[in-house]
Amino acid sequence: MIIMPVKEGENIEKALKKFKRKYERTGVLKELRRRQYFTKPSVAKREAKQHAIYVAHMNRDDE
């Protein structure tokens, strides 16, 4: 649970912006999207390997 203390007379827009920033840092939404469906471990490994290859190619092209 995120607790946001709001000071007396603080602008609600500013407090809402602080809340959104704090909420994004916790990673709740990212975790929720990750848990929406099950990914087999073999598929996850394959995707990670493909991503590593892609990043390696991008880094090699930049040099």
N, CA, C, O and CB atoms as a CASP TS submission, in Angstrom:
PFRMAT TS
TARGET T0000
AUTHOR 0000-0000-0000
METHOD Language model
MODEL 1
PARENT N/A
ATOM      1  N   MET     1       0.841  -1.171   0.000  1.00  0.00           N
ATOM      2  CA  MET     1       0.000   0.000   0.000  1.00  0.00           C
ATOM      3  C   MET     1       0.891   1.241   0.000  1.00  0.00           C
ATOM      4  O   MET     1       1.848   1.335   0.768  1.00  0.00           O
ATOM      5  CB  MET     1      -0.959  -0.006   1.216  1.00  0.00           C
ATOM      6  N   ILE     2       0.566   2.169  -0.856  1.00  0.00           N
ATOM      7  CA  ILE     2       1.333   3.408  -0.965  1.00  0.00           C
ATOM      8  C   ILE     2       0.666   4.472  -0.102  1.00  0.00           C
ATOM      9  O   ILE     2      -0.531   4.735  -0.226  1.00  0.00           O
ATOM     10  CB  ILE     2       1.438   3.880  -2.450  1.00  0.00           C
ATOM     11  N   ILE     3       1.448   5.067   0.757  1.00  0.00           N
ATOM     12  CA  ILE     3       0.937   6.131   1.613  1.00  0.00           C
ATOM     13  C   ILE     3       1.591   7.439   1.182  1.00  0.00           C
ATOM     14  O   ILE     3       2.817   7.553   1.152  1.00  0.00           O
ATOM     15  CB  ILE     3       1.211   5.831   3.127  1.00  0.00           C
ATOM     16  N   MET     4       0.765   8.415   0.853  1.00  0.00           N
ATOM     17  CA  MET     4       1.247   9.719   0.416  1.00  0.00           C
ATOM     18  C   MET     4       0.761  10.782   1.398  1.00  0.00           C
ATOM     19  O   MET     4      -0.407  11.167   1.356  1.00  0.00           O
ATOM     20  CB  MET     4       0.767  10.037  -1.032  1.00  0.00           C
ATOM     21  N   PRO     5       1.626  11.253   2.267  1.00  0.00           N
ATOM     22  CA  PRO     5       1.206  12.336   3.159  1.00  0.00           C
ATOM     23  C   PRO     5       1.059  13.633   2.362  1.00  0.00           C
ATOM     24  O   PRO     5       1.972  14.037   1.641  1.00  0.00           O
ATOM     25  CB  PRO     5       2.225  12.521   4.321  1.00  0.00           C
ATOM     26  N   VAL     6      -0.084  14.271   2.498  1.00  0.00           N
ATOM     27  CA  VAL     6      -0.345  15.525   1.794  1.00  0.00           C
ATOM     28  C   VAL     6      -0.293  16.653   2.818  1.00  0.00           C
ATOM     29  O   VAL     6      -0.988  16.617   3.833  1.00  0.00           O
ATOM     30  CB  VAL     6      -1.732  15.493   1.050  1.00  0.00           C
ATOM     31  N   LYS     7       0.529  17.640   2.544  1.00  0.00           N
ATOM     32  CA  LYS     7       0.693  18.765   3.460  1.00  0.00           C
ATOM     33  C   LYS     7      -0.522  19.688   3.389  1.00  0.00           C
ATOM     34  O   LYS     7      -1.244  19.716   2.392  1.00  0.00           O
ATOM     35  CB  LYS     7       1.983  19.546   3.133  1.00  0.00           C
ATOM     36  N   GLU     8      -0.725  20.418   4.434  1.00  0.00           N
ATOM     37  CA  GLU     8      -1.828  21.369   4.496  1.00  0.00           C
ATOM     38  C   GLU     8      -1.664  22.433   3.423  1.00  0.00           C
ATOM     39  O   GLU     8      -0.627  23.093   3.370  1.00  0.00           O
ATOM     40  CB  GLU     8      -1.910  22.019   5.886  1.00  0.00           C
ATOM     41  N   GLY     9      -2.647  22.611   2.579  1.00  0.00           N
ATOM     42  CA  GLY     9      -2.616  23.621   1.543  1.00  0.00           C
ATOM     43  C   GLY     9      -1.813  23.232   0.306  1.00  0.00           C
ATOM     44  O   GLY     9      -1.599  24.066  -0.574  1.00  0.00           O
ATOM     45  N   GLU    10      -1.360  21.960   0.224  1.00  0.00           N
ATOM     46  CA  GLU    10      -0.592  21.525  -0.944  1.00  0.00           C
ATOM     47  C   GLU    10      -1.526  21.339  -2.140  1.00  0.00           C
ATOM     48  O   GLU    10      -2.646  20.849  -2.000  1.00  0.00           O
ATOM     49  CB  GLU    10       0.173  20.206  -0.641  1.00  0.00           C
ATOM     50  N   ASN    11      -1.058  21.729  -3.285  1.00  0.00           N
ATOM     51  CA  ASN    11      -1.832  21.612  -4.515  1.00  0.00           C
ATOM     52  C   ASN    11      -2.121  20.139  -4.801  1.00  0.00           C
ATOM     53  O   ASN    11      -1.222  19.303  -4.715  1.00  0.00           O
ATOM     54  CB  ASN    11      -1.078  22.264  -5.704  1.00  0.00           C
ATOM     55  N   ILE    12      -3.363  19.819  -5.139  1.00  0.00           N
ATOM     56  CA  ILE    12      -3.751  18.426  -5.391  1.00  0.00           C
ATOM     57  C   ILE    12      -3.061  17.875  -6.632  1.00  0.00           C
ATOM     58  O   ILE    12      -2.760  16.683  -6.696  1.00  0.00           O
ATOM     59  CB  ILE    12      -5.272  18.314  -5.549  1.00  0.00           C
ATOM     60  N   GLU    13      -2.810  18.725  -7.611  1.00  0.00           N
ATOM     61  CA  GLU    13      -2.116  18.289  -8.828  1.00  0.00           C
ATOM     62  C   GLU    13      -0.693  17.838  -8.503  1.00  0.00           C
ATOM     63  O   GLU    13      -0.221  16.827  -9.023  1.00  0.00           O
ATOM     64  CB  GLU    13      -2.089  19.427  -9.875  1.00  0.00           C
ATOM     65  N   LYS    14      -0.027  18.583  -7.652  1.00  0.00           N
ATOM     66  CA  LYS    14       1.335  18.245  -7.262  1.00  0.00           C
ATOM     67  C   LYS    14       1.357  16.938  -6.465  1.00  0.00           C
ATOM     68  O   LYS    14       2.238  16.102  -6.668  1.00  0.00           O
ATOM     69  CB  LYS    14       1.956  19.388  -6.437  1.00  0.00           C
ATOM     70  N   ALA    15       0.398  16.764  -5.569  1.00  0.00           N
ATOM     71  CA  ALA    15       0.313  15.538  -4.772  1.00  0.00           C
ATOM     72  C   ALA    15       0.023  14.337  -5.668  1.00  0.00           C
ATOM     73  O   ALA    15       0.586  13.262  -5.459  1.00  0.00           O
ATOM     74  CB  ALA    15      -0.776  15.670  -3.688  1.00  0.00           C
ATOM     75  N   LEU    16      -0.841  14.505  -6.654  1.00  0.00           N
ATOM     76  CA  LEU    16      -1.170  13.426  -7.575  1.00  0.00           C
ATOM     77  C   LEU    16       0.041  13.044  -8.419  1.00  0.00           C
ATOM     78  O   LEU    16       0.266  11.865  -8.691  1.00  0.00           O
ATOM     79  CB  LEU    16      -2.338  13.831  -8.477  1.00  0.00           C
ATOM     80  N   LYS    17       0.813  14.032  -8.829  1.00  0.00           N
ATOM     81  CA  LYS    17       2.026  13.772  -9.607  1.00  0.00           C
ATOM     82  C   LYS    17       3.037  12.988  -8.776  1.00  0.00           C
ATOM     83  O   LYS    17       3.673  12.064  -9.285  1.00  0.00           O
ATOM     84  CB  LYS    17       2.648  15.093 -10.097  1.00  0.00           C
ATOM     85  N   LYS    18       3.192  13.349  -7.496  1.00  0.00           N
ATOM     86  CA  LYS    18       4.093  12.625  -6.605  1.00  0.00           C
ATOM     87  C   LYS    18       3.624  11.183  -6.423  1.00  0.00           C
ATOM     88  O   LYS    18       4.437  10.259  -6.398  1.00  0.00           O
ATOM     89  CB  LYS    18       4.185  13.333  -5.243  1.00  0.00           C
ATOM     90  N   PHE    19       2.302  10.994  -6.297  1.00  0.00           N
ATOM     91  CA  PHE    19       1.749   9.651  -6.131  1.00  0.00           C
ATOM     92  C   PHE    19       2.020   8.797  -7.363  1.00  0.00           C
ATOM     93  O   PHE    19       2.433   7.644  -7.241  1.00  0.00           O
ATOM     94  CB  PHE    19       0.242   9.719  -5.859  1.00  0.00           C
ATOM     95  N   LYS    20       1.793   9.351  -8.539  1.00  0.00           N
ATOM     96  CA  LYS    20       2.019   8.604  -9.779  1.00  0.00           C
ATOM     97  C   LYS    20       3.470   8.183  -9.910  1.00  0.00           C
ATOM     98  O   LYS    20       3.754   7.052 -10.304  1.00  0.00           O
ATOM     99  CB  LYS    20       1.610   9.440 -10.989  1.00  0.00           C
ATOM    100  N   ARG    21       4.399   9.084  -9.583  1.00  0.00           N
ATOM    101  CA  ARG    21       5.819   8.785  -9.655  1.00  0.00           C
ATOM    102  C   ARG    21       6.187   7.656  -8.688  1.00  0.00           C
ATOM    103  O   ARG    21       6.933   6.743  -9.043  1.00  0.00           O
ATOM    104  CB  ARG    21       6.644  10.042  -9.350  1.00  0.00           C
ATOM    105  N   LYS    22       5.664   7.726  -7.478  1.00  0.00           N
ATOM    106  CA  LYS    22       5.945   6.710  -6.474  1.00  0.00           C
ATOM    107  C   LYS    22       5.336   5.369  -6.891  1.00  0.00           C
ATOM    108  O   LYS    22       5.944   4.320  -6.680  1.00  0.00           O
ATOM    109  CB  LYS    22       5.402   7.144  -5.100  1.00  0.00           C
ATOM    110  N   TYR    23       4.151   5.401  -7.476  1.00  0.00           N
ATOM    111  CA  TYR    23       3.470   4.190  -7.927  1.00  0.00           C
ATOM    112  C   TYR    23       4.262   3.510  -9.043  1.00  0.00           C
ATOM    113  O   TYR    23       4.388   2.285  -9.040  1.00  0.00           O
ATOM    114  CB  TYR    23       2.047   4.522  -8.408  1.00  0.00           C
ATOM    115  N   GLU    24       4.791   4.268  -9.988  1.00  0.00           N
ATOM    116  CA  GLU    24       5.576   3.709 -11.080  1.00  0.00           C
ATOM    117  C   GLU    24       6.856   3.065 -10.572  1.00  0.00           C
ATOM    118  O   GLU    24       7.276   2.031 -11.093  1.00  0.00           O
ATOM    119  CB  GLU    24       5.904   4.787 -12.098  1.00  0.00           C
ATOM    120  N   ARG    25       7.479   3.659  -9.566  1.00  0.00           N
ATOM    121  CA  ARG    25       8.732   3.126  -9.022  1.00  0.00           C
ATOM    122  C   ARG    25       8.528   1.784  -8.333  1.00  0.00           C
ATOM    123  O   ARG    25       9.451   0.970  -8.292  1.00  0.00           O
ATOM    124  CB  ARG    25       9.342   4.115  -8.042  1.00  0.00           C
ATOM    125  N   THR    26       7.337   1.536  -7.792  1.00  0.00           N
ATOM    126  CA  THR    26       7.099   0.272  -7.095  1.00  0.00           C
ATOM    127  C   THR    26       7.017  -0.891  -8.068  1.00  0.00           C
ATOM    128  O   THR    26       7.273  -2.031  -7.679  1.00  0.00           O
ATOM    129  CB  THR    26       5.821   0.352  -6.274  1.00  0.00           C
ATOM    130  N   GLY    27       6.664  -0.634  -9.328  1.00  0.00           N
ATOM    131  CA  GLY    27       6.608  -1.687 -10.333  1.00  0.00           C
ATOM    132  C   GLY    27       5.361  -2.540 -10.264  1.00  0.00           C
ATOM    133  O   GLY    27       5.348  -3.645 -10.805  1.00  0.00           O
ATOM    134  N   VAL    28       4.313  -2.063  -9.616  1.00  0.00           N
ATOM    135  CA  VAL    28       3.084  -2.828  -9.459  1.00  0.00           C
ATOM    136  C   VAL    28       2.444  -3.112 -10.811  1.00  0.00           C
ATOM    137  O   VAL    28       2.051  -4.247 -11.084  1.00  0.00           O
ATOM    138  CB  VAL    28       2.104  -2.082  -8.556  1.00  0.00           C
ATOM    139  N   LEU    29       2.336  -2.112 -11.645  1.00  0.00           N
ATOM    140  CA  LEU    29       1.688  -2.284 -12.936  1.00  0.00           C
ATOM    141  C   LEU    29       2.479  -3.220 -13.836  1.00  0.00           C
ATOM    142  O   LEU    29       1.895  -4.038 -14.548  1.00  0.00           O
ATOM    143  CB  LEU    29       1.506  -0.940 -13.615  1.00  0.00           C
ATOM    144  N   LYS    30       3.796  -3.107 -13.810  1.00  0.00           N
ATOM    145  CA  LYS    30       4.653  -3.984 -14.606  1.00  0.00           C
ATOM    146  C   LYS    30       4.480  -5.435 -14.171  1.00  0.00           C
ATOM    147  O   LYS    30       4.386  -6.332 -15.008  1.00  0.00           O
ATOM    148  CB  LYS    30       6.129  -3.561 -14.480  1.00  0.00           C
ATOM    149  N   GLU    31       4.439  -5.661 -12.857  1.00  0.00           N
ATOM    150  CA  GLU    31       4.255  -7.010 -12.323  1.00  0.00           C
ATOM    151  C   GLU    31       2.878  -7.555 -12.691  1.00  0.00           C
ATOM    152  O   GLU    31       2.749  -8.735 -13.016  1.00  0.00           O
ATOM    153  CB  GLU    31       4.437  -7.015 -10.796  1.00  0.00           C
ATOM    154  N   LEU    32       1.862  -6.722 -12.644  1.00  0.00           N
ATOM    155  CA  LEU    32       0.508  -7.137 -12.997  1.00  0.00           C
ATOM    156  C   LEU    32       0.439  -7.586 -14.450  1.00  0.00           C
ATOM    157  O   LEU    32      -0.161  -8.617 -14.757  1.00  0.00           O
ATOM    158  CB  LEU    32      -0.483  -5.996 -12.750  1.00  0.00           C
ATOM    159  N   ARG    33       1.048  -6.818 -15.338  1.00  0.00           N
ATOM    160  CA  ARG    33       1.045  -7.193 -16.754  1.00  0.00           C
ATOM    161  C   ARG    33       1.824  -8.480 -16.990  1.00  0.00           C
ATOM    162  O   ARG    33       1.450  -9.285 -17.843  1.00  0.00           O
ATOM    163  CB  ARG    33       1.631  -6.067 -17.603  1.00  0.00           C
ATOM    164  N   ARG    34       2.908  -8.678 -16.238  1.00  0.00           N
ATOM    165  CA  ARG    34       3.701  -9.895 -16.382  1.00  0.00           C
ATOM    166  C   ARG    34       2.921 -11.119 -15.935  1.00  0.00           C
ATOM    167  O   ARG    34       3.081 -12.194 -16.513  1.00  0.00           O
ATOM    168  CB  ARG    34       4.995  -9.783 -15.586  1.00  0.00           C
ATOM    169  N   ARG    35       2.082 -10.980 -14.922  1.00  0.00           N
ATOM    170  CA  ARG    35       1.334 -12.111 -14.367  1.00  0.00           C
ATOM    171  C   ARG    35       0.028 -12.399 -15.099  1.00  0.00           C
ATOM    172  O   ARG    35      -0.663 -13.352 -14.738  1.00  0.00           O
ATOM    173  CB  ARG    35       1.039 -11.855 -12.923  1.00  0.00           C
ATOM    174  N   GLN    36      -0.331 -11.630 -16.094  1.00  0.00           N
ATOM    175  CA  GLN    36      -1.600 -11.843 -16.787  1.00  0.00           C
ATOM    176  C   GLN    36      -1.629 -13.171 -17.525  1.00  0.00           C
ATOM    177  O   GLN    36      -2.698 -13.754 -17.705  1.00  0.00           O
ATOM    178  CB  GLN    36      -1.859 -10.713 -17.760  1.00  0.00           C
ATOM    179  N   TYR    37      -0.487 -13.650 -17.948  1.00  0.00           N
ATOM    180  CA  TYR    37      -0.441 -14.932 -18.648  1.00  0.00           C
ATOM    181  C   TYR    37       0.818 -15.672 -18.242  1.00  0.00           C
ATOM    182  O   TYR    37       1.806 -15.069 -17.824  1.00  0.00           O
ATOM    183  CB  TYR    37      -0.491 -14.735 -20.184  1.00  0.00           C
ATOM    184  N   PHE    38       0.766 -16.989 -18.373  1.00  0.00           N
ATOM    185  CA  PHE    38       1.892 -17.830 -17.988  1.00  0.00           C
ATOM    186  C   PHE    38       2.799 -18.039 -19.184  1.00  0.00           C
ATOM    187  O   PHE    38       2.334 -18.342 -20.283  1.00  0.00           O
ATOM    188  CB  PHE    38       1.408 -19.185 -17.430  1.00  0.00           C
ATOM    189  N   THR    39       4.089 -17.876 -18.968  1.00  0.00           N
ATOM    190  CA  THR    39       5.080 -18.121 -20.007  1.00  0.00           C
ATOM    191  C   THR    39       5.919 -19.312 -19.561  1.00  0.00           C
ATOM    192  O   THR    39       6.477 -19.316 -18.464  1.00  0.00           O
ATOM    193  CB  THR    39       5.973 -16.850 -20.271  1.00  0.00           C
ATOM    194  N   LYS    40       6.001 -20.311 -20.413  1.00  0.00           N
ATOM    195  CA  LYS    40       6.801 -21.482 -20.083  1.00  0.00           C
ATOM    196  C   LYS    40       8.260 -21.064 -19.924  1.00  0.00           C
ATOM    197  O   LYS    40       8.722 -20.155 -20.614  1.00  0.00           O
ATOM    198  CB  LYS    40       6.656 -22.581 -21.172  1.00  0.00           C
ATOM    199  N   PRO    41       8.991 -21.721 -19.018  1.00  0.00           N
ATOM    200  CA  PRO    41      10.390 -21.363 -18.816  1.00  0.00           C
ATOM    201  C   PRO    41      11.227 -21.487 -20.087  1.00  0.00           C
ATOM    202  O   PRO    41      12.132 -20.683 -20.311  1.00  0.00           O
ATOM    203  CB  PRO    41      10.982 -22.227 -17.738  1.00  0.00           C
ATOM    204  N   SER    42      10.933 -22.489 -20.922  1.00  0.00           N
ATOM    205  CA  SER    42      11.706 -22.651 -22.156  1.00  0.00           C
ATOM    206  C   SER    42      11.473 -21.476 -23.103  1.00  0.00           C
ATOM    207  O   SER    42      12.398 -21.029 -23.781  1.00  0.00           O
ATOM    208  CB  SER    42      11.336 -23.972 -22.853  1.00  0.00           C
ATOM    209  N   VAL    43      10.245 -20.981 -23.147  1.00  0.00           N
ATOM    210  CA  VAL    43       9.923 -19.841 -24.000  1.00  0.00           C
ATOM    211  C   VAL    43      10.592 -18.581 -23.458  1.00  0.00           C
ATOM    212  O   VAL    43      11.107 -17.770 -24.228  1.00  0.00           O
ATOM    213  CB  VAL    43       8.393 -19.644 -24.095  1.00  0.00           C
ATOM    214  N   ALA    44      10.584 -18.417 -22.136  1.00  0.00           N
ATOM    215  CA  ALA    44      11.224 -17.251 -21.530  1.00  0.00           C
ATOM    216  C   ALA    44      12.728 -17.248 -21.813  1.00  0.00           C
ATOM    217  O   ALA    44      13.301 -16.199 -22.108  1.00  0.00           O
ATOM    218  CB  ALA    44      10.967 -17.226 -20.012  1.00  0.00           C
ATOM    219  N   LYS    45      13.371 -18.420 -21.724  1.00  0.00           N
ATOM    220  CA  LYS    45      14.801 -18.511 -22.022  1.00  0.00           C
ATOM    221  C   LYS    45      15.071 -18.162 -23.476  1.00  0.00           C
ATOM    222  O   LYS    45      16.025 -17.447 -23.783  1.00  0.00           O
ATOM    223  CB  LYS    45      15.329 -19.916 -21.710  1.00  0.00           C
ATOM    224  N   ARG    46      14.223 -18.669 -24.374  1.00  0.00           N
ATOM    225  CA  ARG    46      14.403 -18.404 -25.802  1.00  0.00           C
ATOM    226  C   ARG    46      14.273 -16.910 -26.093  1.00  0.00           C
ATOM    227  O   ARG    46      15.063 -16.348 -26.851  1.00  0.00           O
ATOM    228  CB  ARG    46      13.376 -19.199 -26.633  1.00  0.00           C
ATOM    229  N   GLU    47      13.271 -16.270 -25.486  1.00  0.00           N
ATOM    230  CA  GLU    47      13.078 -14.833 -25.695  1.00  0.00           C
ATOM    231  C   GLU    47      14.256 -14.032 -25.134  1.00  0.00           C
ATOM    232  O   GLU    47      14.697 -13.059 -25.746  1.00  0.00           O
ATOM    233  CB  GLU    47      11.764 -14.369 -25.040  1.00  0.00           C
ATOM    234  N   ALA    48      14.760 -14.443 -23.973  1.00  0.00           N
ATOM    235  CA  ALA    48      15.906 -13.744 -23.383  1.00  0.00           C
ATOM    236  C   ALA    48      17.138 -13.894 -24.269  1.00  0.00           C
ATOM    237  O   ALA    48      17.906 -12.947 -24.437  1.00  0.00           O
ATOM    238  CB  ALA    48      16.200 -14.283 -21.966  1.00  0.00           C
ATOM    239  N   LYS    49      17.325 -15.082 -24.835  1.00  0.00           N
ATOM    240  CA  LYS    49      18.472 -15.319 -25.713  1.00  0.00           C
ATOM    241  C   LYS    49      18.357 -14.475 -26.984  1.00  0.00           C
ATOM    242  O   LYS    49      19.339 -13.882 -27.431  1.00  0.00           O
ATOM    243  CB  LYS    49      18.578 -16.819 -26.073  1.00  0.00           C
ATOM    244  N   GLN    50      17.153 -14.423 -27.564  1.00  0.00           N
ATOM    245  CA  GLN    50      16.941 -13.623 -28.770  1.00  0.00           C
ATOM    246  C   GLN    50      17.172 -12.144 -28.474  1.00  0.00           C
ATOM    247  O   GLN    50      17.736 -11.427 -29.300  1.00  0.00           O
ATOM    248  CB  GLN    50      15.518 -13.841 -29.324  1.00  0.00           C
ATOM    249  N   HIS    51      16.740 -11.687 -27.305  1.00  0.00           N
ATOM    250  CA  HIS    51      16.941 -10.287 -26.940  1.00  0.00           C
ATOM    251  C   HIS    51      18.430  -9.985 -26.778  1.00  0.00           C
ATOM    252  O   HIS    51      18.900  -8.928 -27.199  1.00  0.00           O
ATOM    253  CB  HIS    51      16.183  -9.953 -25.640  1.00  0.00           C
ATOM    254  N   ALA    52      19.171 -10.911 -26.170  1.00  0.00           N
ATOM    255  CA  ALA    52      20.610 -10.720 -25.985  1.00  0.00           C
ATOM    256  C   ALA    52      21.319 -10.643 -27.334  1.00  0.00           C
ATOM    257  O   ALA    52      22.231  -9.836 -27.518  1.00  0.00           O
ATOM    258  CB  ALA    52      21.202 -11.861 -25.137  1.00  0.00           C
ATOM    259  N   ILE    53      20.899 -11.483 -28.271  1.00  0.00           N
ATOM    260  CA  ILE    53      21.490 -11.461 -29.611  1.00  0.00           C
ATOM    261  C   ILE    53      21.197 -10.128 -30.291  1.00  0.00           C
ATOM    262  O   ILE    53      22.079  -9.539 -30.916  1.00  0.00           O
ATOM    263  CB  ILE    53      20.951 -12.631 -30.467  1.00  0.00           C
ATOM    264  N   TYR    54      19.969  -9.658 -30.170  1.00  0.00           N
ATOM    265  CA  TYR    54      19.555  -8.391 -30.764  1.00  0.00           C
ATOM    266  C   TYR    54      20.389  -7.234 -30.200  1.00  0.00           C
ATOM    267  O   TYR    54      20.876  -6.387 -30.949  1.00  0.00           O
ATOM    268  CB  TYR    54      18.052  -8.143 -30.512  1.00  0.00           C
ATOM    269  N   VAL    55      20.544  -7.211 -28.882  1.00  0.00           N
ATOM    270  CA  VAL    55      21.307  -6.142 -28.237  1.00  0.00           C
ATOM    271  C   VAL    55      22.766  -6.188 -28.677  1.00  0.00           C
ATOM    272  O   VAL    55      23.387  -5.151 -28.907  1.00  0.00           O
ATOM    273  CB  VAL    55      21.209  -6.253 -26.704  1.00  0.00           C
ATOM    274  N   ALA    56      23.307  -7.398 -28.793  1.00  0.00           N
ATOM    275  CA  ALA    56      24.692  -7.542 -29.225  1.00  0.00           C
ATOM    276  C   ALA    56      24.872  -7.000 -30.643  1.00  0.00           C
ATOM    277  O   ALA    56      25.863  -6.331 -30.935  1.00  0.00           O
ATOM    278  CB  ALA    56      25.127  -9.017 -29.156  1.00  0.00           C
ATOM    279  N   HIS    57      23.914  -7.290 -31.520  1.00  0.00           N
ATOM    280  CA  HIS    57      23.984  -6.779 -32.895  1.00  0.00           C
ATOM    281  C   HIS    57      23.875  -5.254 -32.917  1.00  0.00           C
ATOM    282  O   HIS    57      24.568  -4.590 -33.687  1.00  0.00           O
ATOM    283  CB  HIS    57      22.869  -7.402 -33.758  1.00  0.00           C
ATOM    284  N   MET    58      23.013  -4.710 -32.081  1.00  0.00           N
ATOM    285  CA  MET    58      22.845  -3.254 -32.031  1.00  0.00           C
ATOM    286  C   MET    58      24.129  -2.590 -31.542  1.00  0.00           C
ATOM    287  O   MET    58      24.547  -1.566 -32.082  1.00  0.00           O
ATOM    288  CB  MET    58      21.660  -2.870 -31.114  1.00  0.00           C
ATOM    289  N   ASN    59      24.753  -3.172 -30.520  1.00  0.00           N
ATOM    290  CA  ASN    59      25.993  -2.607 -29.985  1.00  0.00           C
ATOM    291  C   ASN    59      27.126  -2.712 -30.989  1.00  0.00           C
ATOM    292  O   ASN    59      27.955  -1.808 -31.093  1.00  0.00           O
ATOM    293  CB  ASN    59      26.382  -3.307 -28.690  1.00  0.00           C
ATOM    294  N   ARG    60      27.163  -3.810 -31.724  1.00  0.00           N
ATOM    295  CA  ARG    60      28.220  -4.003 -32.717  1.00  0.00           C
ATOM    296  C   ARG    60      28.048  -3.014 -33.869  1.00  0.00           C
ATOM    297  O   ARG    60      29.037  -2.504 -34.396  1.00  0.00           O
ATOM    298  CB  ARG    60      28.211  -5.456 -33.247  1.00  0.00           C
ATOM    299  N   ASP    61      26.813  -2.741 -34.260  1.00  0.00           N
ATOM    300  CA  ASP    61      26.556  -1.805 -35.354  1.00  0.00           C
ATOM    301  C   ASP    61      26.915  -0.375 -34.979  1.00  0.00           C
ATOM    302  O   ASP    61      27.331   0.410 -35.831  1.00  0.00           O
ATOM    303  CB  ASP    61      25.100  -1.874 -35.768  1.00  0.00           C
ATOM    304  N   ASP    62      26.753  -0.036 -33.698  1.00  0.00           N
ATOM    305  CA  ASP    62      27.059   1.319 -33.234  1.00  0.00           C
ATOM    306  C   ASP    62      28.560   1.604 -33.263  1.00  0.00           C
ATOM    307  O   ASP    62      28.968   2.754 -33.423  1.00  0.00           O
ATOM    308  CB  ASP    62      26.520   1.524 -31.822  1.00  0.00           C
ATOM    309  N   GLU    63      29.368   0.583 -33.111  1.00  0.00           N
ATOM    310  CA  GLU    63      30.810   0.781 -33.035  1.00  0.00           C
ATOM    311  C   GLU    63      31.436   0.927 -34.372  1.00  0.00           C
ATOM    312  O   GLU    63      32.651   1.100 -34.470  1.00  0.00           O
ATOM    313  CB  GLU    63      31.451  -0.337 -32.320  1.00  0.00           C
TER
END
